Amino acid sequence: MNRILVSGGGPAGCIAARSAALNGGRVCLYEEHRRIGEPVQCSGLISKKGLDSIGVNYSAALLNEIRGADVHAGGASMRILAGETKAFVLDRANLDCAYAEAAEKEGVRIVLGERAPLHPSGGEILIGADGVFSRTAAANGFPEQRRLVVCYQREFTNAKPADRRLVSVYLTKLSPGFFGWVIPINEERVRVGLGVSKGGNPKRQFEKFIGKLNGVLDGAKPDTSLAGFIPLSPRTETVSGDVMLVGDAAGQVKALSGGGVYFGCSCASIAGKVAALHPENLWRYEQAWRREFSRDLQVHGFLRGALDAIPEFALGLAIRAGGFLGADGFLVRYGDMDRPSEIARAFREDSASRLGKRFNNVASIFTSSELGGGSNDP
Ligand SMILES: Cc1cc2nc3c(=O)[nH]c(=O)nc-3n(C[C@H](O)[C@H](O)[C@H](O)COP(=O)(O)OP(=O)(O)OC[C@H]3O[C@@H](n4cnc5c(N)ncnc54)[C@H](O)[C@@H]3O)c2cc1C
């Protein structure tokens, strides 16, 4: 049996390792830090549907339930509020620990405080889950990550979020290439952050951004802060010889929101299964994850590009027009924060909807067969 080595004990590494072990693999996971989950570089907002699909109990990491969002741009706002929980705010360190425990339970050996080998030897398979600046990718000649954003986030206590069930998203020129956010953890604690394209200074922009957050931070006290990079497009190859890349190392991230846990873990689960069951045919992983997720990642990329290209005042006008046309109600009904192609499909199917009629042509771009489709069985 081939030995499977996993480099990195983040969510993607733990899920890849667990999946390989579940499929009969002999797995060793290396995490360079002495503890799983640290340092945290995440806002911890993940869809309920995505978390459920990963298949590991996450209750120990739950902090808050989210039902929707207030979207702000150019002086206009739109509230999208669903009747049920759409996402959770989590303690990312606890989530990573839950995933690592689940992997250990299936027989994965976890080595802490040690780096994984950069190259597999003697029939080993190496899964690179070592994050956005993957050494595994660099050492094995994978193509570079092309689009990165850099983010800065700070927690505040004694804050006054408008509604603890709603995240706030700010499409502002202070965050070129990304956006600003306020994520409530409870009635008085929030995570406030902002991202900018690589090369920008997110901390400087962040200080300006918080000065414009009317009300939320009045009298609030700053607490912990973090910074980190997010890849916004997948690498053009994620398998080479006996090496596979998963998660941020592969760029399996939603370009619209920067969320990487759901797609990264979903792809990692496929990678672990292929490594254990088809060690001679690792390319099956590349085929399977692209068949399942490429279309949605492309739609995220398209929407990110569109938002980056439109000036803030025009986004404000679009929000006002969307409110007039009932886009908020449509998004409550059909919105999917992970898989926007589902919204496009709904546009097509909901011919009775005014928006459906107007945007039918746009939707057909995203649901065309050229963008893939089919079975996910590796
Ligand atoms: C500010 C910010 C906010 C974010 N908010 C969200 C959010 O709200 N929701 C969401 O879904 N995503 C969010 N993301 C993205 C999310 O954090 C990542 O997509 C996710 O962590 C990727 O998981 P991963 O396992 O691929 O990589 P990582 O979580 O980066 O884990 C990689 C691990 O590999 C270890 N490692 C590195 N090199 C080696 C080596 N050579 N040997 C052994 N170990 C090694 C590292 O120590 C690390 O533990 C955010 C990112 C940032 C920067």
PDBQT file of the ligand as one rigid body, heavy atoms in Angstrom, charges set to zero:
ROOT
HETATM    1  C1  LIG A 401      -8.358  37.510   6.562  1.00  0.00    +0.000 C 
HETATM    2  C2  LIG A 401      -8.915  36.236   6.001  1.00  0.00    +0.000 A 
HETATM    3  C3  LIG A 401     -10.260  35.940   6.212  1.00  0.00    +0.000 A 
HETATM    4  C4  LIG A 401     -10.812  34.767   5.687  1.00  0.00    +0.000 A 
HETATM    5  N1  LIG A 401     -12.122  34.486   5.956  1.00  0.00    +0.000 NA
HETATM    6  C5  LIG A 401     -12.680  33.337   5.504  1.00  0.00    +0.000 A 
HETATM    7  C6  LIG A 401     -14.021  33.012   5.809  1.00  0.00    +0.000 A 
HETATM    8  O1  LIG A 401     -14.719  33.761   6.494  1.00  0.00    +0.000 OA
HETATM    9  N2  LIG A 401     -14.524  31.841   5.319  1.00  0.00    +0.000 N 
HETATM   10  C7  LIG A 401     -13.771  30.981   4.560  1.00  0.00    +0.000 A 
HETATM   11  O2  LIG A 401     -14.286  29.933   4.117  1.00  0.00    +0.000 OA
HETATM   12  N3  LIG A 401     -12.474  31.275   4.267  1.00  0.00    +0.000 NA
HETATM   13  C8  LIG A 401     -11.917  32.420   4.725  1.00  0.00    +0.000 A 
HETATM   14  N4  LIG A 401     -10.607  32.705   4.451  1.00  0.00    +0.000 N 
HETATM   15  C9  LIG A 401      -9.841  31.747   3.639  1.00  0.00    +0.000 C 
HETATM   16  C10 LIG A 401      -9.479  30.527   4.493  1.00  0.00    +0.000 C 
HETATM   17  O3  LIG A 401      -8.846  30.940   5.675  1.00  0.00    +0.000 OA
HETATM   18  C11 LIG A 401      -8.587  29.584   3.699  1.00  0.00    +0.000 C 
HETATM   19  O4  LIG A 401      -9.177  29.339   2.437  1.00  0.00    +0.000 OA
HETATM   20  C12 LIG A 401      -8.382  28.264   4.423  1.00  0.00    +0.000 C 
HETATM   21  O5  LIG A 401      -7.719  28.441   5.639  1.00  0.00    +0.000 OA
HETATM   22  C13 LIG A 401      -7.554  27.329   3.540  1.00  0.00    +0.000 C 
HETATM   23  O6  LIG A 401      -7.319  26.125   4.221  1.00  0.00    +0.000 OA
HETATM   24  P1  LIG A 401      -6.026  25.263   3.856  1.00  0.00    +0.000 P 
HETATM   25  O7  LIG A 401      -6.077  24.070   4.734  1.00  0.00    +0.000 OA
HETATM   26  O8  LIG A 401      -5.941  25.096   2.391  1.00  0.00    +0.000 OA
HETATM   27  O9  LIG A 401      -4.787  26.193   4.226  1.00  0.00    +0.000 OA
HETATM   28  P2  LIG A 401      -4.366  26.836   5.622  1.00  0.00    +0.000 P 
HETATM   29  O10 LIG A 401      -5.544  27.050   6.491  1.00  0.00    +0.000 OA
HETATM   30  O11 LIG A 401      -3.512  28.009   5.274  1.00  0.00    +0.000 OA
HETATM   31  O12 LIG A 401      -3.470  25.722   6.310  1.00  0.00    +0.000 OA
HETATM   32  C14 LIG A 401      -2.189  25.414   5.834  1.00  0.00    +0.000 C 
HETATM   33  C15 LIG A 401      -1.435  24.760   6.983  1.00  0.00    +0.000 C 
HETATM   34  O13 LIG A 401      -0.198  24.236   6.492  1.00  0.00    +0.000 OA
HETATM   35  C16 LIG A 401       0.800  24.480   7.458  1.00  0.00    +0.000 C 
HETATM   36  N5  LIG A 401       2.082  24.398   6.710  1.00  0.00    +0.000 N 
HETATM   37  C17 LIG A 401       2.582  25.269   5.792  1.00  0.00    +0.000 A 
HETATM   38  N6  LIG A 401       3.727  24.790   5.270  1.00  0.00    +0.000 NA
HETATM   39  C18 LIG A 401       3.946  23.574   5.850  1.00  0.00    +0.000 A 
HETATM   40  C19 LIG A 401       4.962  22.566   5.709  1.00  0.00    +0.000 A 
HETATM   41  N7  LIG A 401       5.976  22.719   4.833  1.00  0.00    +0.000 N 
HETATM   42  N8  LIG A 401       4.885  21.436   6.466  1.00  0.00    +0.000 NA
HETATM   43  C20 LIG A 401       3.858  21.292   7.360  1.00  0.00    +0.000 A 
HETATM   44  N9  LIG A 401       2.893  22.222   7.551  1.00  0.00    +0.000 NA
HETATM   45  C21 LIG A 401       2.915  23.333   6.784  1.00  0.00    +0.000 A 
HETATM   46  C22 LIG A 401       0.462  25.840   8.014  1.00  0.00    +0.000 C 
HETATM   47  O14 LIG A 401       1.024  26.016   9.277  1.00  0.00    +0.000 OA
HETATM   48  C23 LIG A 401      -1.075  25.741   8.095  1.00  0.00    +0.000 C 
HETATM   49  O15 LIG A 401      -1.503  25.198   9.317  1.00  0.00    +0.000 OA
HETATM   50  C24 LIG A 401     -10.008  33.869   4.938  1.00  0.00    +0.000 A 
HETATM   51  C25 LIG A 401      -8.662  34.167   4.720  1.00  0.00    +0.000 A 
HETATM   52  C26 LIG A 401      -8.123  35.328   5.245  1.00  0.00    +0.000 A 
HETATM   53  C27 LIG A 401      -6.659  35.629   5.016  1.00  0.00    +0.000 C 
ENDROOT
TORSDOF 0
